[in-house]
Amino acid sequence: MTPRTLHRNCCVHAYVGVAVPVFGFAMARGLGVLGGTWLIVSMVLTAVAAGVLGLLVLPAQNRAVEGRRGPPRRPPLRHRPAPPCSPAPSLCCGPRSPS
């Protein structure tokens, strides 16, 4: 299996996996067990798994498929010169010497 195919399968799994909690809540409501500990624990674990998949696995796979390494690149910050000091003494400029 190629990395591109693996990434595509994981993306499809993520989208289809959204239906699991929806059907889970519908079945729990039908059974009258919405407050059950097992349901709460399973929903928390499902949310954690979705977070790991969406925040860690899919972005890392996307970078691997594109041939990049490391964390995502951020655009460089634009350099802005510091504003000039005012004639009055201030904290940012420090004390001014008498001229």
N, C-alpha and C positions, 0 to 999 in steps of 0.2 A: 504494500500500500504506500503510495507516495505521500509526502507531507501535504500537498495540496488537497488530496482526497481525504486525508485525515482531518484537515481543517474544515473542509466542506461538511463532512459527517458530523463534526462537533457543533457546527453552526446549526445544522438541521436539528440535531438533538436538543440544542438550547431552545429553539423555537417550539418544537413539539413538547418539550418539557414544561412549557408554560401551562399547558392544558392539564397537567397532573394535579396541581393544587386546586384548580377550578372544579374538576370532577371529584376530587377528594372532599372539598367542602360540600358539594351537592349530595354526595353519598352520606357524609356525616350528618347533614341536616335530615336526610331521609331516615337515617337510623336513630336520630335523636341523641347523638353523642358529641355535640359540638364542644362541650366542656371537658371532654375526656383527656386525661394526661397523655395518653398515647398519641392522640391527634395533635396536641400542641407540640409535643416533642418531634413528631414526624414533620410538621410544618416548619419548625425551626431548622431542622436538619436539611430540609429541602431548600429553604432560603439560604442557608450557609453554602450548600453545594452550588446553587445558582450564582451566588456571589463569587465563589472561587472560579467557576467556569467563566463568568462574564468579565471579571476584573483581572484574573491572572492567566488562565489557560488560553482563552481565545486571543487576547492581545499578543501573548508570546508566540502562539502559532502563526498569527498574522505576520509578525516580524520575521519569523523563520521562513515563511513562504516567500516573503519579499526579499529575503537574503540579507536582512539587517541583523546586527547583533546588539545586545545590551538593551537598556531601557529606551523608551521612545524619546526621540530627539525633540527638544523644545526650541522654538525660534529664539535667536539671540535677542537680548534686551537692547533696545536702542539707547545709546549713550546720550544723556542729556546733561549739559553743563549745569553746575550748581548755580542757584540764583545769586546775584551779587549781594553783598552785605549792605544793610542800610547804614546811614550815618550814625544812628543811635547804637550803643552797645547792645549786643544780643547774645543769647546763649550759643547760637550756632557759630558765630564768628569769634567769640572770645572777647576779652577786653581790648579796647582800641588804645593804642598809644597816642598821647597828645601830639598834635602836629605843630 
